[in-house]
Amino acid sequence: GKELWDRVKRIVRSNYFVFGEAQTHLGGTHLNVEQYIVPVVRNLRANPVVSLLTPHFYGTVDINHAADGLLVKENGGAVISVPEGSAAVVATIGSILRAGMRQMNWHGFSPRTPQATNDRYAHAANVYWGVLTRYVDYYFAEHMDAIVANWAEVKLMSDELVAHSIRYVQQEEDDYIDTNELNKASSEHPEGPYGAPVSLSPVTTKSVITKDDKTDIENLKQMCRYVIYFATWQHSWVNDS
């Protein structure tokens, strides 16, 4: 009857809400961006890239700090708020977060290809990515000398990023119509401190470069695009859509 059907819909919506919020919102934007924020602010001082990235961090940092006492509390263990009717528990949320973040990497990322004319998200995401690419290219052109001169800071940032990355688990790319957003097996996944490949690729392995080291410079540009994209566009979309 209608009462049973309404109950089923409530359970499905509650569980889907928790899954989507955990993987796409909490993990995909807040925790994803924070794993870049920490090595950036700890290691980039004289390198102008810090001034390119940090203005886009403020909203994410403030929300993450507030959430420490609002959503995640220590009271004999972490307690994460979930809606009534959901089967999710703390262990479930942790599994969802780990599975989602293993799929994420700055290297090789671009927004998904639109699958239809009314695929609003994909169309808008690609427009934003194009604008973001021009913005990052312009900034690098204006500050290239100082970026190259202070490359040792980029190496330290990259090392810390990889050292604290979650373990990588390869995905079945053939299962996806579009693989633009996947963490691809073809990307570099170095061995982490626990003896297994990590999810995030190194930005550079060099402490000193010249302007002729195009691959290293393009890697840093790509990382900047990725971080700004998730801190701004993606975070706004999952909140407002």
Solvent accessible surface area in square Angstrom, and as a share of the most:
residue,aa,sasa,rsa
1,G,90,0.86
2,K,155,0.66
3,E,151,0.68
4,L,110,0.54
5,W,150,0.52
6,D,54,0.28
7,R,141,0.51
8,V,59,0.34
9,K,61,0.26
10,R,115,0.42
11,I,66,0.33
12,V,90,0.52
13,R,162,0.59
14,S,14,0.09
15,N,47,0.24
16,Y,156,0.59
17,F,114,0.47
18,V,9,0.05
19,F,91,0.38
20,G,20,0.20
21,E,59,0.27
22,A,6,0.04
23,Q,39,0.17
24,T,58,0.34
25,H,27,0.12
26,L,48,0.24
27,G,1,0.01
28,G,4,0.04
29,T,1,0.01
30,H,10,0.04
31,L,61,0.30
32,N,0,0.00
33,V,2,0.01
34,E,64,0.29
35,Q,39,0.18
36,Y,2,0.01
37,I,12,0.06
38,V,66,0.38
39,P,5,0.03
40,V,1,0.00
41,V,60,0.35
42,R,152,0.55
43,N,25,0.13
44,L,2,0.01
45,R,161,0.59
46,A,61,0.48
47,N,0,0.00
48,P,20,0.12
49,V,0,0.00
50,V,29,0.17
51,S,69,0.44
52,L,2,0.01
53,L,0,0.00
54,T,28,0.16
55,P,73,0.46
56,H,49,0.22
57,F,5,0.02
58,Y,142,0.54
59,G,43,0.41
60,T,4,0.02
61,V,60,0.35
62,D,92,0.48
63,I,79,0.40
64,N,21,0.11
65,H,140,0.63
66,A,61,0.47
67,A,19,0.15
68,D,98,0.51
69,G,52,0.50
70,L,117,0.58
71,L,82,0.41
72,V,58,0.33
73,K,104,0.44
74,E,162,0.73
75,N,126,0.65
76,G,94,0.90
77,G,39,0.38
78,A,48,0.38
79,V,82,0.47
80,I,37,0.19
81,S,79,0.51
82,V,56,0.32
83,P,46,0.29
84,E,159,0.71
85,G,29,0.28
86,S,21,0.14
87,A,84,0.65
88,A,12,0.09
89,V,89,0.51
90,V,67,0.39
91,A,73,0.57
92,T,53,0.31
93,I,5,0.02
94,G,18,0.18
95,S,57,0.37
96,I,23,0.12
97,L,25,0.12
98,R,112,0.41
99,A,47,0.36
100,G,5,0.05
101,M,24,0.11
102,R,59,0.22
103,Q,60,0.27
104,M,27,0.12
105,N,5,0.02
106,W,1,0.00
107,H,62,0.28
108,G,37,0.36
109,F,12,0.05
110,S,36,0.23
111,P,1,0.01
112,R,100,0.37
113,T,67,0.39
114,P,40,0.25
115,Q,105,0.47
116,A,51,0.40
117,T,135,0.78
118,N,119,0.61
119,D,35,0.18
120,R,176,0.64
121,Y,28,0.11
122,A,0,0.00
123,H,79,0.35
124,A,37,0.29
125,A,0,0.00
126,N,57,0.29
127,V,103,0.59
128,Y,64,0.24
129,W,32,0.11
130,G,25,0.24
131,V,75,0.43
132,L,8,0.04
133,T,37,0.22
134,R,154,0.56
135,Y,93,0.35
136,V,0,0.00
137,D,55,0.28
138,Y,146,0.56
139,Y,35,0.13
140,F,0,0.00
141,A,77,0.59
142,E,109,0.49
143,H,69,0.31
144,M,37,0.17
145,D,96,0.50
146,A,38,0.30
147,I,0,0.00
148,V,23,0.13
149,A,83,0.65
150,N,38,0.20
151,W,2,0.01
152,A,51,0.39
153,E,29,0.13
154,V,0,0.00
155,K,42,0.18
156,L,100,0.50
157,M,1,0.00
158,S,0,0.00
159,D,63,0.33
160,E,25,0.11
161,L,4,0.02
162,V,19,0.11
163,A,48,0.38
164,H,147,0.66
165,S,3,0.02
166,I,43,0.22
167,R,106,0.39
168,Y,26,0.10
169,V,81,0.47
170,Q,119,0.53
171,Q,23,0.10
172,E,122,0.55
173,E,57,0.25
174,D,144,0.75
175,D,113,0.59
176,Y,95,0.36
177,I,158,0.80
178,D,34,0.18
179,T,42,0.25
180,N,43,0.22
181,E,45,0.20
182,L,15,0.08
183,N,1,0.01
184,K,37,0.16
185,A,46,0.36
186,S,104,0.67
187,S,7,0.05
188,E,99,0.44
189,H,29,0.13
190,P,36,0.23
191,E,131,0.59
192,G,11,0.10
193,P,103,0.64
194,Y,96,0.37
195,G,52,0.50
196,A,18,0.14
197,P,65,0.41
198,V,0,0.00
199,S,1,0.00
200,L,2,0.01
201,S,1,0.01
202,P,19,0.12
203,V,1,0.00
204,T,6,0.03
205,T,97,0.56
206,K,83,0.35
207,S,56,0.36
208,V,125,0.72
209,I,9,0.05
210,T,77,0.45
211,K,100,0.42
212,D,117,0.61
213,D,36,0.18
214,K,132,0.56
215,T,99,0.57
216,D,13,0.07
217,I,8,0.04
218,E,84,0.38
219,N,31,0.16
220,L,0,0.00
221,K,25,0.10
222,Q,22,0.10
223,M,0,0.00
224,C,0,0.00
225,R,28,0.10
226,Y,2,0.01
227,V,1,0.00
228,I,1,0.01
229,Y,1,0.00
230,F,11,0.04
231,A,9,0.07
232,T,40,0.23
233,W,39,0.14
234,Q,20,0.09
235,H,23,0.10
236,S,54,0.35
237,W,62,0.22
238,V,29,0.17
239,N,77,0.39
240,D,113,0.59
241,S,101,0.65
